[in-house]
Amino acid sequence: MNHPFRLRKSCLACPLIFMVCAVVACAGGPSQSDPSWKSVPITDVSMVVGEWDGTVTKDKAMFPEGAVRLIIRANSTYLFAGETLSKSAVGSGGVEPREGRLIGDTEHRAVTFTLYDHKGARMLVVDTTNKENGTQYHGQFTKVR
């Protein structure tokens, strides 16, 4: 037999769990108030050439959309391949250094790459907008090679 107090106690736990998940999801990236994230101006594409692994989150989502492998080449092009439980995506484009960031613009997407030093590790933050439907994505990547 269910005791009414147990039911109420578990119902109260649901919002608490939701709030904890929200705080954890939001705490993972650069913030103006977090001094452990220091912006590193990208003056040349050679600063970020190589392979990067990360996760991408759809705008306003609480949990990552999926894992992505990003390759940035010395000829100022990038390639990416990502996968979620329900779909996969691949793409490419060109980038150019502008105002301390790499900026890319294709007919499918606009993308901005920002480099950070986070507690001694290089982190590449990628913000992109899908031009076909306006969906925005935010990704955080660590260098593989």
N, C-alpha and C positions, 0 to 999 in steps of 0.2 A: 504494500500500500504506500502510495506517495504521500509524504508528509508535506503540507502546504509551505512550511518554512524552507524546505529544500528546493521546491520549485521557485519560490521567490528569490532565493539566494542565487540560483543558476541564471535566472533572468537578469539579475543585477550584474552578473559577471559578463554578459554579452557586450554591453556598452563599454565596459572597462577593457575588455580584450580588443575591441575595435579601436579605442583611443590609443592603446599601447602600439598596435600595428601602425596606426597613422603616424605616431611620433617616430617610430623606427624607420618607416618608409621615407619620411621627410628629412631625417637626420643624415642621410647618406651623401649629400652633395655639397658643393661650394655654397657658402653663405657669406654675406658681407660681415656678419657678426662672428664668424668662426675664423680666428687668426691662423689656424692650421692649414687653410687653403690660401696659397699665395699665387697670384696670377703671374705667369711667365710669358712676356710678350713674344709672339712668334714673328721673327723678322725674316726668316727664310724657311721654306718647306723642309729643308734638310734637318731641321730641329725635330721633326715628327715623322720622318721617313721610317717605315717598318710596319710590322704587324701588331695590331692592338686587339685585345679581347674585352668585351664589356656586355652590359645589359642596356636595353632601351625601354623606356617607359612612355606610354602614350600620355599626352597632355591630360592632366587632372586625374590620372589613374594612380592608385595607391601602390600597385605592385608592378614589377617589371613585365613588359610585354614579351620579351624573349632575349636569347643570347645572340650576339652579333660578333663576327670577325671582320675587322676593318684593316685594309692594307692601304698605306699611303706611299706613293712612289716618288722618286726624285724628280720625275718629269712633271710634277704638280698635278697628278691624277690620283684618285682614290677609287677603291673597289670595296664593296661590302657584301656580305652574305649573312642572313639572319634566319632564325627559325623559332617558331612558337609551336605549341601543341597542334594548332590547326592550319598553319600556313608557313610558307617560306618566302623570302624576298631576297633579291639580288639587285645590285645597281652599281653605277659608276658615275664619275663626273670629274671635272677639273676644279682646282682651287688656286687662289692667289692670296699672298699675304696682304692684309689691309688692316691698319690701325691695331696691330698686335695680335691679330687673329687670322685664320685662314677662312676665306669666304668662297663658297661655290654656288653656282646658279645654273641649273639645267631646266629644260622644259617640264620636268617631273618634280623637281624639288629644289628648295633653297636650303643651304646648309652653312652653319658656322662652327668652326673648330676653335676651342679655347684651351690653352695649355695651363696647367696648374702644377705647383709643387705642393703635395699633401703629405706632410710628415716625412719628407725626404724621398718620396716616390713621385714620379711624373704621372699625372692623370690628364687624360684628354677628355674634355667635355664637348659633346656634340649636340647641337640643337638644330632640328630640321623641320621644315614644313612641306607637306605633300601638297603640291600645287593643284592637283586634280580634285581633292576633297577638303583641303584646308586643315587636315589633321596635323597636329604638332607632336614631335617626339623629342625626348631628352635622353641622352646616353652618357654613360661614364665608362671610360676605357683605361686599361692598364697595358703597358707595352709588353709584348711577347718576345719580339726579336728586334 
